[in-house]
Amino acid sequence: MLNQKKKTQPREPLQLLSYNKYVTTRVGIISLAGFSMAALSLLLQFLNYGAISVLNKKQLALVQLSSGETIAARAVDPKERSDEVIKKFVSDTFITTFNWDGLVKAFNDQGEPITKQDTGVEVGRLNNKSNSRVTARAYDAAFALSENEGFRPAFLKKLASITPTGVFNGDTQVSLIPRFISQPRQIKSGKWEIDFIGTLVTFEREYNSGKGIAFNKTVTVSSISNPEYIPANTTELAKKIYAARRAGLEITEIVDLNFGRRK
C-alpha cells in the first residue's frame, strides 16, 4: 500500500478582537456581562469604603455609666462641641459664679455634712477697692476661665470688687436669673461666641424685695483637652479644676453684650 500523506491546513494564530474579526453573539454577551459585573463590584467597593469612613468619624457606641445606665455615644472631632454642651457649660459656670448666699458645705469631725458661713477666698484688690474676696464657690467655678494672659486672675479681682461684703456675714445674698442664652456662633474650629442675658438681684436683710441690675454678656469659649480619667488620690484643688472644665471647654473672654451687633 502506498503511504498517503495527510494534508493539514495551517492554523491561524489565536486572535481575540481585531479589525475585521468578529465573535459570536454568545461570546459578546458573556464578555459584556463579565465587564458589567466587574464595574458594579468596583462601584460597590467604593461605596463601602465611603460608608466605613463616615462610620469611623461618627461611630455610635453604647456606654455604660457607673450608675448602671446605658447611653448611646457618638465619636466626634476632638475640637467639636454640640450647641447644647456649650450652652450648658456657660449657664452652669455663670450661675455658680454669680450666685452668692454666703454659705458653704463642709464636713465635721465625724464626716457628717454641715453648712457654715462662707469667709471667702482672697484674690487681691482691684483699683484699691475695699473688698478683695470672692465666695468659695465663685472661686472654684472660675477655673472654667482661661489662664492665658492672666484672664482668670484679672476676672477674680474684678469679681471681688463687685461682691458685697455683706455676703460674708449673712447680711446680703445675690442671685443670677438667666433670661436668654443664644445659640453658639462658631468663630473658627474649636471657638464660639454666645450671648447671655440675665439679671443680678441683690437681697439685703432689711430690703427683702431685692434690687436687680441687667447682666448681659457676650462670652467666647474654646474647646480644650480634658483628662478622661482622674486618679482618686489627686489633690482636692485638681479635682475642682477638672470638674469646672469637664465639658472640654474654657471661657477666654467676657464682654458687655452689644445689642446692635446681635441684630
WOLINDA-V502772 format. One record per backbone hydrogen bond with DSSP energy under -0.5 kcal/mol. NH is the residue of the N-H (numbers start at 1). CO is the residue of the C=O. E is the energy in kcal/mol with one decimal. If there is no record, write none. Layout:
NH & CO & E
NH & CO & E
This chain:
4 & 2 & -0.5
5 & 3 & -0.6
6 & 4 & -0.5
8 & 6 & -0.6
21 & 18 & -2.3
28 & 24 & -2.1
29 & 25 & -2.4
30 & 26 & -2.3
31 & 27 & -2.5
32 & 28 & -2.6
33 & 29 & -2.6
34 & 30 & -2.4
35 & 31 & -2.4
36 & 32 & -2.3
37 & 33 & -2.4
38 & 34 & -2.1
39 & 35 & -2.4
40 & 36 & -2.6
41 & 37 & -2.4
42 & 38 & -2.1
43 & 39 & -2.2
44 & 40 & -2.4
45 & 41 & -1.8
46 & 42 & -1.9
47 & 43 & -2.4
48 & 44 & -2.5
49 & 45 & -2.1
50 & 46 & -2.3
51 & 47 & -2.3
52 & 48 & -2.2
53 & 49 & -2.1
54 & 50 & -2.0
55 & 51 & -2.2
56 & 52 & -2.1
57 & 53 & -1.3
58 & 54 & -2.3
61 & 73 & -2.6
63 & 61 & -0.5
63 & 71 & -3.3
65 & 63 & -0.6
65 & 69 & -3.4
68 & 65 & -1.9
71 & 63 & -2.9
73 & 61 & -3.4
75 & 59 & -2.1
80 & 77 & -1.9
86 & 82 & -2.1
87 & 83 & -2.6
88 & 84 & -2.3
89 & 85 & -2.3
90 & 86 & -2.3
91 & 87 & -2.5
92 & 88 & -3.0
93 & 89 & -2.2
94 & 90 & -2.4
95 & 91 & -2.6
96 & 92 & -2.2
97 & 93 & -2.0
98 & 94 & -2.5
99 & 95 & -0.7
100 & 98 & -0.7
100 & 174 & -2.6
101 & 99 & -0.6
104 & 116 & -2.6
106 & 114 & -3.0
108 & 112 & -2.3
111 & 108 & -2.0
114 & 106 & -3.2
116 & 104 & -2.5
118 & 102 & -3.0
119 & 117 & -0.6
121 & 134 & -2.6
123 & 132 & -2.9
124 & 132 & -1.0
127 & 125 & -0.5
129 & 126 & -1.3
134 & 121 & -1.9
139 & 135 & -2.3
140 & 136 & -2.0
141 & 137 & -2.5
142 & 138 & -1.7
143 & 140 & -1.5
144 & 141 & -1.9
145 & 142 & -2.0
146 & 251 & -3.0
150 & 147 & -1.6
151 & 148 & -1.5
152 & 146 & -1.2
154 & 150 & -1.9
155 & 151 & -2.4
156 & 152 & -2.5
157 & 153 & -1.9
158 & 154 & -2.0
159 & 155 & -2.7
160 & 156 & -2.4
161 & 157 & -1.6
162 & 158 & -0.9
162 & 159 & -0.7
163 & 159 & -0.7
163 & 160 & -0.7
164 & 162 & -0.6
167 & 164 & -1.7
168 & 165 & -1.4
169 & 166 & -1.0
171 & 166 & -1.7
172 & 166 & -1.5
173 & 203 & -2.3
174 & 100 & -2.6
175 & 201 & -2.5
177 & 175 & -0.6
177 & 199 & -3.0
178 & 176 & -0.7
179 & 197 & -3.1
180 & 197 & -2.2
182 & 195 & -2.2
185 & 193 & -3.2
186 & 184 & -0.6
187 & 191 & -2.4
188 & 191 & -1.3
191 & 188 & -2.1
192 & 221 & -2.5
193 & 185 & -2.4
194 & 219 & -2.1
196 & 217 & -3.3
197 & 180 & -3.1
198 & 215 & -1.7
199 & 177 & -1.8
200 & 213 & -2.7
201 & 175 & -3.0
201 & 199 & -0.6
202 & 200 & -0.5
202 & 211 & -2.9
203 & 173 & -3.6
204 & 202 & -0.5
204 & 207 & -1.4
205 & 171 & -1.8
207 & 204 & -1.1
210 & 207 & -1.0
211 & 202 & -2.1
213 & 200 & -2.1
215 & 198 & -2.8
217 & 196 & -2.7
217 & 215 & -0.5
218 & 255 & -2.9
219 & 194 & -3.2
219 & 217 & -0.5
220 & 253 & -2.6
221 & 192 & -2.4
221 & 219 & -0.5
222 & 250 & -2.5
223 & 190 & -2.3
224 & 248 & -2.4
231 & 229 & -0.6
234 & 231 & -1.4
239 & 235 & -2.0
240 & 236 & -1.9
241 & 237 & -2.1
242 & 238 & -2.7
243 & 239 & -2.2
244 & 240 & -2.0
245 & 241 & -1.1
246 & 243 & -0.9
248 & 245 & -2.1
250 & 222 & -2.0
251 & 144 & -2.6
252 & 220 & -2.8
253 & 220 & -1.3
255 & 218 & -2.3
257 & 216 & -2.1
259 & 257 & -0.8
262 & 258 & -1.7
263 & 259 & -1.5
